[in-house]
Amino acid sequence: MATLDAHVIALDSKTGNVVWDVNAAEHSKGYSFTLAPLVIKNLVLVGISGGEYGIRGFIDAYDAATGERKWRFYTVPGPGEPGHESWEGESWKTGGAPAWITGTYDPATNTTFWTTGNPAPSNRGEGRAGDNLYSNSLLALDPDTGNLKWHFQFTQHDEHDYDATQVPVMIDAGDRRLIAQANRNGFFYVIDRTNGKLLNATSYAKVSWSSAKDALGRPVPDKSASPTPEGNKVCPGAFGATNWMSPTYDPQTRLFYVTAREQCDIFSTAPQSYDAGHAYYGSAYFPNDEAQPFWGALRALDPATGKLKWEWKHNSPSWAGVLSTAGGLVFTGDAEGNVIALDAASGKLLWHFQCGSSVFAAPMSFEINGKQYVAVAAGSALFAFGLP
């Protein structure tokens, strides 16, 4: 497991005794872990959190048996490393770019994919001119060595805290090997996972931070959307068009399902000096009252075109993840406490249950003795439903 005080710990599964304990970074400087480790072969991979504290992001790999660190990939390149030139002056030392959501692994190509978060300070670009690699990026790494195979940056020189740590989903479409992500910045990206080439980027929520794309098809930040001392309305808001909640892909319908949020915020900015261990935003944000009421939806997107196929509207923005099943169902939840089942092809409501507290988790499914169950956490309770 990985801990909030930046340790990586191995426990004996039978006794709970500590097998090894590694201090990965200095937690007093804002470093922490908030994810579950990813085990690949004999290695345990973890990504650091703390982008709002001016940390220098990294991804580590440890020997599962001994705890020895085998490699570290810095998500903010240092002097002499490719991408270092994308940081102004000494800003790379406090550049952020955490990797706070667990990566994924493609055994066919022996590649592990990790996404990274915002540069620091998160909402003030002054003083860190450049694209700020490898913040807000998808990284393809060799799990044996930690060497970078390729990268794709979703938001260059981010000024709106648009972490790209949303779950990347691997999709096999015929002979094409794809990886898709509904990004916090409001665009749905489909990328060739063999080489990092962008295939399409289509907005799936209201977007005002970008009004054009570059020659590669990447959305380009609009300078008119930058935070100002007086405040500037920007869409999506600070929580993003989606966030950490899990999406899902159904190979039967060939649709990608994601919890989407419709909210715009007022972003303001002010100078801030770096102070180790303290928040390093260089900004503030607050809801835009004119945009209320905020709302959300479960959206079904077609990776082949990026287009919306259907949506199920929530009364308010939801934080629940999504589960698709081979039975043609999609399960999710809402802030009003409902766990919901929809028809995966049409989005038709089939069933719901009131849990009594907001659903922040993703539903999960499992089988015991031939009987299928669906479980979801809501509030401090765990609900399990048995299928007939």
SVG drawing of the C-alpha trace seen along z (x, -y; Angstrom):
<svg xmlns="http://www.w3.org/2000/svg" viewBox="-37 -43 59 65">
<polyline fill="none" stroke="black" stroke-width="0.4" points="0.0,0.0 1.0,-3.7 0.3,-6.1 -0.6,-9.8 2.8,-10.4 4.6,-9.2 5.6,-5.7 5.3,-2.5 4.6,0.5 4.5,4.2 2.5,6.3 2.3,10.0 -1.2,10.9 -1.6,13.6 -0.4,11.7 -0.4,8.0 3.3,7.8 5.4,5.2 7.7,6.9 9.3,3.6 8.7,-0.1 10.2,-2.7 10.0,-6.5 9.6,-7.7 9.6,-11.5 9.4,-14.1 5.8,-14.5 6.4,-17.8 7.1,-19.3 3.6,-18.3 4.4,-14.9 1.8,-12.2 0.3,-9.1 -3.5,-8.8 -3.6,-5.8 -3.4,-2.1 -0.1,-0.6 0.0,1.2 1.9,4.4 3.7,5.4 5.7,8.6 8.0,8.2 7.6,4.4 5.3,2.2 4.5,-1.1 3.2,-4.2 2.7,-7.8 3.1,-10.8 0.4,-13.3 0.8,-16.9 0.5,-19.0 -1.1,-21.8 2.0,-22.0 4.7,-22.7 6.2,-19.2 8.2,-17.8 6.1,-14.9 7.4,-11.3 6.5,-7.7 8.4,-5.0 8.9,-1.3 10.0,0.9 11.1,4.5 8.0,6.4 10.2,8.7 12.7,6.3 11.3,2.7 14.4,1.6 13.6,-1.2 14.4,-0.1 13.6,-3.3 12.1,-6.8 10.6,-8.8 10.3,-12.5 7.2,-13.9 8.9,-17.3 12.2,-17.0 15.4,-18.4 18.3,-20.0 19.5,-18.0 16.4,-15.9 13.9,-16.1 11.1,-18.6 13.1,-20.6 13.1,-23.6 9.3,-23.7 9.7,-25.3 10.7,-28.9 13.8,-29.5 13.8,-27.5 10.0,-26.8 10.6,-23.1 11.8,-22.6 8.3,-23.2 6.5,-22.1 3.8,-19.8 2.6,-17.3 1.6,-14.6 0.5,-11.1 -2.2,-10.5 -4.4,-8.0 -3.2,-4.4 -1.9,-3.7 -2.7,-0.7 -0.7,1.9 -0.7,3.4 1.1,6.8 1.0,7.2 3.4,4.3 4.9,4.3 3.8,0.7 2.4,-1.0 0.3,-4.1 0.1,-6.9 -1.6,-10.2 -0.4,-13.3 -1.9,-16.3 -1.6,-20.1 1.6,-22.2 2.2,-24.3 1.1,-26.9 -2.1,-25.4 -3.9,-28.5 -1.2,-31.0 0.9,-30.7 3.1,-33.7 6.6,-32.6 6.4,-29.2 6.1,-30.1 6.1,-27.1 4.1,-23.9 5.2,-22.6 5.9,-19.0 5.0,-16.4 2.0,-18.0 -1.5,-17.1 -0.1,-14.3 -0.5,-10.7 2.9,-8.9 3.8,-5.5 6.6,-4.0 8.6,-0.8 7.8,0.9 11.1,2.6 13.3,-0.5 11.0,-3.5 12.1,-4.9 9.6,-7.1 8.3,-5.6 6.1,-8.5 3.9,-11.2 0.8,-13.1 -0.1,-16.4 -3.8,-17.2 -3.5,-20.8 -0.5,-22.9 0.5,-25.5 -2.6,-24.7 -4.0,-27.7 -7.3,-26.1 -6.2,-23.1 -7.3,-20.7 -5.6,-17.6 -5.3,-14.9 -5.5,-12.1 -8.8,-10.8 -8.7,-7.0 -7.3,-6.1 -9.2,-3.2 -7.6,-0.8 -9.8,0.1 -9.2,2.7 -11.1,1.8 -10.3,4.4 -6.6,4.2 -6.3,0.8 -5.0,0.4 -6.4,-2.7 -6.5,-4.5 -9.3,-6.9 -9.8,-9.5 -12.6,-11.9 -10.5,-14.7 -11.2,-17.2 -10.7,-20.0 -14.0,-19.0 -12.5,-17.1 -12.8,-13.4 -9.5,-12.1 -8.8,-9.0 -5.2,-8.1 -3.3,-5.4 -1.6,-3.6 1.2,-2.2 2.7,-5.6 0.8,-8.3 -0.8,-9.8 -4.0,-11.7 -6.9,-10.4 -9.6,-12.8 -10.4,-15.3 -14.1,-16.3 -15.7,-18.4 -18.3,-16.4 -19.2,-19.3 -19.3,-23.1 -15.8,-24.5 -14.6,-28.1 -10.9,-27.8 -10.1,-26.7 -11.6,-27.8 -9.1,-26.4 -6.9,-23.4 -3.3,-23.1 -2.0,-21.1 -2.0,-17.9 -5.7,-18.4 -4.9,-19.3 -7.1,-22.0 -5.1,-25.2 -5.6,-27.4 -7.3,-30.7 -5.4,-33.5 -8.7,-35.4 -9.7,-32.6 -6.6,-33.0 -7.4,-33.9 -7.3,-37.6 -7.0,-39.6 -10.6,-40.6 -11.8,-37.1 -12.7,-35.5 -15.5,-33.1 -14.2,-29.8 -15.8,-26.5 -15.4,-23.8 -15.1,-25.0 -12.3,-24.0 -13.8,-20.5 -13.7,-19.8 -16.1,-18.3 -15.3,-15.1 -12.7,-14.1 -11.4,-11.0 -14.6,-9.0 -14.2,-5.8 -15.5,-5.7 -16.2,-2.4 -16.1,-1.0 -18.5,1.6 -17.1,3.7 -20.6,4.8 -22.1,1.3 -18.7,-0.1 -19.5,-3.1 -17.5,-4.9 -19.6,-6.0 -18.5,-8.8 -19.9,-10.9 -20.0,-14.5 -20.3,-17.8 -21.7,-21.0 -20.3,-23.9 -18.4,-27.1 -16.4,-29.0 -14.8,-32.4 -11.0,-32.1 -8.8,-34.8 -5.1,-35.0 -2.5,-36.7 1.2,-36.4 2.3,-33.8 5.7,-32.8 6.6,-29.1 6.7,-27.9 7.6,-24.3 4.7,-22.2 2.1,-24.9 -0.6,-25.2 0.8,-26.8 -2.2,-27.8 -1.4,-31.3 -5.1,-31.7 -8.6,-31.4 -11.9,-30.2 -15.5,-30.4 -18.8,-29.3 -20.3,-31.5 -23.8,-32.3 -25.0,-33.1 -24.4,-29.5 -26.6,-27.9 -28.1,-25.5 -25.2,-23.3 -26.0,-19.8 -24.5,-16.6 -25.1,-13.6 -24.0,-10.1 -22.9,-10.4 -22.3,-7.7 -19.6,-8.7 -18.6,-6.9 -14.8,-6.6 -14.9,-6.2 -16.3,-9.7 -16.2,-11.4 -19.9,-12.1 -22.5,-11.9 -24.9,-8.9 -27.1,-9.5 -27.1,-11.0 -29.0,-10.5 -29.3,-13.8 -28.7,-14.0 -30.5,-16.7 -27.1,-17.9 -23.4,-17.1 -22.5,-13.6 -19.2,-12.2 -20.1,-8.5 -18.2,-6.2 -19.7,-4.0 -19.8,-0.2 -20.9,1.6 -21.7,5.3 -22.0,8.0 -25.8,8.1 -26.2,4.8 -26.4,2.7 -24.7,-0.5 -24.7,-1.2 -23.9,-4.5 -25.1,-6.7 -26.0,-10.3 -25.6,-13.0 -29.2,-12.4 -28.3,-8.9 -29.6,-6.8 -27.8,-3.8 -29.1,-3.5 -29.2,-0.9 -29.6,-2.0 -29.9,-0.2 -26.3,-0.4 -27.5,-0.9 -30.2,-3.5 -29.7,-5.1 -33.3,-4.1 -33.8,-3.9 -34.4,-0.3 -34.0,-0.4 -32.9,-2.5 -32.5,-2.2 -32.3,-5.0 -29.3,-4.5 -29.9,-7.4 -26.6,-9.1 -24.7,-10.4 -22.9,-7.9 -19.2,-8.8 -18.0,-5.3 -18.2,-3.3 -20.5,-0.2 -18.7,3.1 -19.9,6.6 -18.8,10.0 -19.9,13.7 -20.1,16.3 -21.3,19.8 -22.9,18.9 -24.8,15.9 -24.0,12.4 -24.0,9.4 -23.6,5.6 -22.2,3.7 -21.8,-0.1 -20.6,-2.2 -22.8,-5.2 -22.0,-7.3 -20.6,-4.9 -22.6,-1.9 -22.0,0.8 -25.0,2.0 -25.0,5.3 -27.7,6.4 -28.2,10.0 -29.4,10.7 -32.0,13.4"/>
</svg>
